[in-house]
Amino acid sequence: MTRNPIRDLTLTSVFAAIILVMTFVPQLGFITLGITELTLIHIPVLIGVFLLPKRYAFVLGFVFGLGSLLRALQINAGIAIAFTNPLVSILPRLLFVLVSIYLYKGITALEGKFKKSDVVIFSFVALVTIVGVFYSSTAIANFAGWNQATLNFIALILSTILISLYYAFIAGKKKENILFPSVLLLSSLMHTIIVLTAILIFSRQLLVDLLLTENVIGVLVAIAATNGLVEAFLAAVIGTPIILALKQVQENHS
């Protein structure tokens, strides 16, 4: 497909505007859930990774990070204080774009290379889901003191539901389109992990003060595996139809 620089720049501007609107309109891009937030702003950034040259994808990542920084300065309370540090708000979003680009390239290279490549991709996403839910239940049990056996049973049921939803979502699509929801899922999880790691490295004491515990790693694991999985599946459900539609438009006008 022939690239159109003007179209790429226009699309980048539109996505950047969407990111800023989602950043500053309450409960749109950051949905508050107790001390944590469900983040949806990474979705237009990921769409840019699929549709735009790398340099424009990094622009969207920077706009995402800058918006997080400005919003944090505006709120300046709770966990938002951590994001007043550019190493927590901006750097992780640029790393997220980099990781997403290479995940896209890696899964694209894998897809179709052998007869059952789609099964391998599905199995990998399922494994990530199972491991994430399992460690979430363990972290919750350690932090909250809940019964581990009960949480393991809930984790088993939840893993089954999530994997079934993922399968149902990709089953009716062309084989090559398994690529999109899979990369969206994995990239979204990586975004959660990268941001929480940055908070742990650069704002650990803030977490201790907010959570009133030294076991901040356990809490972050629980957040990564709960919020992260929800964000990942929302990214796949919301992002895939948009990517397919925009790709079709690009191909029709190339």
Buried (B, 14 or more C-beta within 10 A) or exposed (E): EEEEEEBBBEBBEEBBEBBBBBBBEEEEBBBEEEEBBBBBBBBBBBBBBBBBBEEBBBBBBBBBBBBBBBBBEEBEEBBBBBBBBBBBBBBBBBBBBBBBBEBBEEBEEBBEEEEEBBEBBBEBBBEBBBEBBBBBBBBBBBBEEEEBEEBBEBBBEBBEEBBEBBEEBBEEBEEEBBBBBBBBBBBBBBBBBBBBBBBBEBBBEBBEEBBEEEBBBBBBBBBBBBBBBBBBBBBBBBBBEBBBEBBEEBEEEE
